[in-house]
Amino acid sequence: MRPFILPIPAVVLVVIPALPILSLLLAFILRRRRRKPTITTIRCLHVGRALLTSSPGHLTPLASRALPNQRLVTAFGIDNSFTTASYSRHKAFRSRVEHLLRMSSASWQQTSTLAQTLFRQNTSSLHLVPFVRQYVLTTILHIFFADFVPFQPDAVAELGDLIHSLWLQSKVGAPSVTSQRRLQETLRHLFPGMTENPLDLLLPAYETLWRTVMRCFLEVQFRAGEQAPAWRELLAEYLGQPSSPRFYASLDGVSPAFLVKETLRLYPPTKRIYRATTEKNWVAVDVEGLQCSPEVWGKDAEHFRPERWGEADAGTWIPFGTGTFVCPAKGEFAPRLIGILVAAMLGAVPKDARWTVEHEADDVLRGGRLNNERDGYESLKLFW
């Protein structure tokens, strides 16, 4: 049997129209290959500190940090200290952030009042994850963008959901064009006339805080805090007087500061810190592994025990990074704000509140640590 052979004109007719598709497919494959660098995980603190203090490889420190974060540029269009290789841009952005983080006593009191106000409409039930996203994002918006107050709750909730969705998409491939378009529409609605991207400021603060707030609340409300009712009292007193001395004031060896610090140890919002040595070779400092290591923290390393901070060595506590680029919110801003937000939640949700889940993985009383994944507890609902 003679083989079937297309005449040359027929081949041309078949192949030429397919060239654009083939070109796009080839470009996609090449991009996918470039997006998959070799990643070496670092689980030794001394090695990790050395990598985060000096620039690995031939890249500058800024370029070494910026390269692994380019997916956030693609997803959100941000241009901040995390994504730039420009020292002048980094310096200007950090200076602006540090100015915003210097809050007066009156500002802290206003933030406490706002946090309590945001709960007044929730009287008998709570779909926890969507609410915490909106709750934390609204608070951050009021602190960083006072000129745009008031913010519409539905638009803020939409913004939080879109940030979450696009973040997850950016970790596995190209973000949805539809989601990106909706994000831009929501931002224009919330920030009419604004010429810069508000996500430059919002994204680092919001993504760090909301998951920490939720897990601290769950630990105090339903888990370790069940045997320590004094923790709720401590946080209630801090909420009423959100000062620095009150934040560090202890009762039976525990303070609001210790509760927050233990949450950030057990559930670091940044589980790994990435640095590029070359475009195709990255290192990842395993923050979560280091902070939950029995070799460092003892046999109870995976238990929520805030009293450990009365004597613990904070040398392996690096939820805000270490070395060259330590987060400016590390000092007091982020910990104190987390304390206020958790305290307001505990003040609004009764101690005997119950919970229900649709997915077994969202059971808050499962053994071991709470789920620290970004999409954990999506089905968790509270009622009272």
Summary of the structure (lengths in Angstrom):
residues: 384
radius of gyration: 23.6
end to end distance: 79.0
largest distance: 91.9
contacts: 1134
relative contact order: 0.14
helix: 59%
strand: 8%
